[in-house]
Amino acid sequence: PKLRAKGAGDVIFLLLSEDAVSGSLTTDNLSRFASRRLFERLQQLEVVRELSGRPTFRLFGL
């Protein structure tokens, strides 16, 4: 499936290169709200999984 977020490529690159990525990650093209929606979408597609188990601070990894 296609990811429509402008900063999705940066997030995918970080996921492939890092062990864990913060769910509130911000980049030049991605706000923290857009990041949260992107990670929720990736989690629905079963591409990433939540590593932290905490609702207030979420870490995601492959």
MINU-805515 format. One line per 10 residues: number of its first residue (from 1); their letters; for each residue z negated, x negated, y negated of N, C-alpha, C, O. Coordinates in Angstrom, 3 decimals, padded with zeros to 6 digits, always signed. Example, Ala and Ser with C-alpha at 12.3 -4.5 7.8 and 13.67 -1.06 7.14 Angstrom:
2
1) AS) -007.800 -013.190 +005.690 -007.800 -012.300 +004.500 -007.800 -013.200 +003.300 -008.465 -014.236 +003.319; -007.080 -012.850 +002.250 -007.140 -013.670 +001.060 -007.870 -012.900 -000.030 -008.039 -013.409 -001.138;
END
This chain:
62
1) PKLRAKGAGD) +000.000 -000.816 +001.201 +000.000 +000.000 +000.000 +000.000 -000.855 -001.259 -000.509 -001.976 -001.272; +000.567 -000.314 -002.285 +000.668 -001.033 -003.547 -000.610 -000.857 -004.359 -001.149 +000.246 -004.456; -001.086 -001.948 -004.938 -002.240 -001.911 -005.831 -001.714 -001.892 -007.253 -001.003 -002.810 -007.663; -002.054 -000.856 -008.012 -001.466 -000.658 -009.331 -002.247 -001.300 -010.461 -001.763 -001.328 -011.592; -003.420 -001.810 -010.201 -004.216 -002.430 -011.268 -003.519 -003.696 -011.762 -002.956 -004.452 -010.970; -003.560 -003.921 -013.063 -002.874 -005.077 -013.650 -003.444 -006.401 -013.163 -002.695 -007.364 -013.003; -004.738 -006.474 -012.925 -005.361 -007.714 -012.498 -005.575 -007.816 -011.003 -006.341 -008.665 -010.549; -004.914 -006.967 -010.227 -005.132 -006.946 -008.780 -004.752 -008.274 -008.125 -005.415 -008.710 -007.183; -003.711 -008.907 -008.606 -003.288 -010.185 -008.035 -004.350 -011.259 -008.174 -004.573 -012.046 -007.255; -005.005 -011.288 -009.329 -006.083 -012.256 -009.550 -007.249 -012.008 -008.605 -007.832 -012.951 -008.069;
11) VIFLLLSEDA) -007.587 -010.736 -008.400 -008.702 -010.387 -007.516 -008.378 -010.764 -006.073 -009.229 -011.304 -005.367; -007.167 -010.487 -005.639 -006.760 -010.833 -004.272 -006.801 -012.341 -004.081 -007.248 -012.820 -003.039; -006.340 -013.096 -005.076 -006.393 -014.556 -004.996 -007.836 -015.036 -004.858 -008.121 -015.910 -004.039; -008.751 -014.472 -005.656 -010.167 -014.851 -005.570 -010.763 -014.491 -004.214 -011.542 -015.261 -003.652; -010.402 -013.326 -003.688 -010.920 -012.924 -002.377 -010.463 -013.880 -001.280 -011.212 -014.169 -000.347; -009.238 -014.365 -001.397 -008.724 -015.288 -000.388 -009.310 -016.687 -000.525 -009.379 -017.428 +000.456; -009.733 -017.057 -001.733 -010.224 -018.419 -001.941 -011.746 -018.534 -001.950 -012.270 -019.631 -001.751; -012.468 -017.444 -002.174 -013.932 -017.475 -002.236 -014.530 -016.700 -001.066 -013.866 -015.853 -000.468; -015.788 -016.995 -000.746 -016.487 -016.263 +000.310 -016.866 -014.859 -000.127 -016.759 -013.917 +000.658; -017.307 -014.709 -001.370 -017.725 -013.410 -001.892 -017.329 -013.302 -003.360 -017.301 -014.292 -004.091;
21) VSGSLTTDNL) -017.024 -012.080 -003.769 -016.624 -011.812 -005.144 -017.468 -010.649 -005.659 -017.686 -009.668 -004.948; -017.934 -010.763 -006.887 -018.747 -009.714 -007.494 -017.921 -008.451 -007.713 -016.755 -008.521 -008.101; -018.529 -007.310 -007.463 -017.851 -006.035 -007.665 -017.612 -005.710 -009.122 -016.799 -004.840 -009.435; -018.303 -006.392 -010.020 -018.110 -006.161 -011.455 -017.342 -007.311 -012.105 -017.525 -007.597 -013.288; -016.503 -007.952 -011.343 -015.687 -009.063 -011.825 -014.817 -008.619 -012.994 -014.216 -007.546 -012.946; -014.746 -009.427 -014.033 -013.848 -009.133 -015.152 -012.887 -010.300 -015.335 -013.268 -011.463 -015.196; -011.647 -009.977 -015.644 -010.630 -010.976 -015.948 -009.952 -010.556 -017.249 -010.337 -009.556 -017.855; -008.956 -011.306 -017.676 -008.228 -010.960 -018.899 -007.528 -009.606 -018.772 -007.400 -008.878 -019.756; -007.078 -009.269 -017.570 -006.319 -008.034 -017.355 -007.117 -006.935 -016.669 -006.568 -005.874 -016.376; -008.404 -007.165 -016.406 -009.164 -006.212 -015.600 -010.569 -006.048 -016.168 -011.333 -007.011 -016.241;
31) SRFASRRLFE) -010.904 -004.830 -016.568 -012.259 -004.554 -017.054 -013.193 -004.388 -015.860 -012.737 -004.303 -014.719; -014.489 -004.342 -016.117 -015.423 -004.184 -014.998 -015.298 -002.807 -014.364 -015.561 -002.651 -013.171; -014.898 -001.801 -015.147 -014.706 -000.461 -014.595 -013.466 -000.416 -013.704 -013.485 +000.189 -012.632; -012.399 -001.056 -014.151 -011.185 -001.134 -013.340 -011.442 -001.957 -012.088 -010.908 -001.657 -011.020; -012.254 -002.989 -012.220 -012.608 -003.812 -011.070 -013.371 -002.991 -010.036 -013.118 -003.104 -008.836; -014.302 -002.168 -010.503 -015.070 -001.331 -009.581 -014.152 -000.359 -008.844 -014.296 -000.165 -007.637; -013.200 +000.258 -009.572 -012.250 +001.171 -008.932 -011.363 +000.437 -007.939 -011.066 +000.961 -006.865; -010.937 -000.776 -008.289 -010.096 -001.563 -007.391 -010.841 -001.902 -006.105 -010.285 -001.767 -005.015; -012.090 -002.339 -006.221 -012.857 -002.668 -005.022 -013.147 -001.429 -004.175 -013.173 -001.518 -002.948; -013.364 -000.274 -004.812 -013.546 +000.962 -004.049 -012.278 +001.298 -003.280 -012.342 +001.733 -002.130;
41) RLQQLEVVRE) -011.120 +001.096 -003.914 -009.833 +001.348 -003.248 -009.621 +000.372 -002.094 -009.188 +000.775 -001.014; -009.923 -000.904 -002.312 -009.777 -001.891 -001.241 -010.730 -001.595 -000.090 -010.398 -001.836 +001.071; -011.904 -001.078 -000.406 -012.870 -000.733 +000.633 -012.383 +000.484 +001.425 -012.571 +000.537 +002.640; -011.763 +001.456 +000.761 -011.203 +002.617 +001.450 -010.090 +002.203 +002.404 -009.942 +002.770 +003.486; -009.310 +001.207 +001.992 -008.212 +000.712 +002.830 -008.704 -000.246 +003.913 -007.912 -000.732 +004.721; -010.018 -000.516 +003.931 -010.655 -001.426 +004.887 -010.120 -002.851 +004.786 -010.006 -003.558 +005.788; -009.793 -003.259 +003.563 -009.338 -004.623 +003.306 -010.530 -005.524 +003.034 -010.556 -006.678 +003.463; -011.523 -004.993 +002.316 -012.743 -005.742 +002.015 -013.937 -004.961 +002.546 -013.842 -003.776 +002.864; -015.058 -005.658 +002.631 -016.301 -004.972 +002.988 -017.393 -005.443 +002.047 -017.358 -006.556 +001.523; -018.364 -004.562 +001.849 -019.469 -004.889 +000.968 -020.450 -005.775 +001.716 -020.841 -005.468 +002.842;
51) LSGRPTFRLF) -020.845 -006.871 +001.091 -021.722 -007.844 +001.732 -023.173 -007.708 +001.303 -024.072 -008.104 +002.045; -023.421 -007.157 +000.125 -024.779 -007.165 -000.425 -025.646 -006.032 +000.095 -026.839 -006.235 +000.323; -025.088 -004.847 +000.289 -025.873 -003.707 +000.723 -026.736 -003.106 -000.370 -027.605 -002.281 -000.088; -026.510 -003.505 -001.612 -027.292 -002.986 -002.743 -026.371 -002.191 -003.659 -025.272 -002.653 -003.965; -026.784 -001.015 -004.101 -025.900 -000.206 -004.950 -025.774 -000.718 -006.386 -024.800 -000.396 -007.066; -026.743 -001.509 -006.859 -026.701 -001.960 -008.246 -025.906 -003.244 -008.432 -025.281 -003.431 -009.476; -025.915 -004.117 -007.460 -025.167 -005.375 -007.544 -024.419 -005.549 -006.235 -025.024 -005.788 -005.190; -023.107 -005.427 -006.298 -022.319 -005.418 -005.073 -021.470 -006.679 -004.970 -020.840 -007.103 -005.938; -021.467 -007.265 -003.783 -020.610 -008.403 -003.468 -019.635 -007.967 -002.389 -020.006 -007.258 -001.453; -018.388 -008.394 -002.524 -017.361 -008.027 -001.563 -016.732 -009.278 -000.974 -016.628 -010.310 -001.638;
61) GL) -016.319 -009.174 +000.266 -015.639 -010.267 +000.943 -014.677 -009.720 +001.978 -014.648 -008.519 +002.246; -013.893 -010.610 +002.554 -012.918 -010.188 +003.561 -013.548 -009.972 +004.906 -012.859 -009.614 +005.861;
END
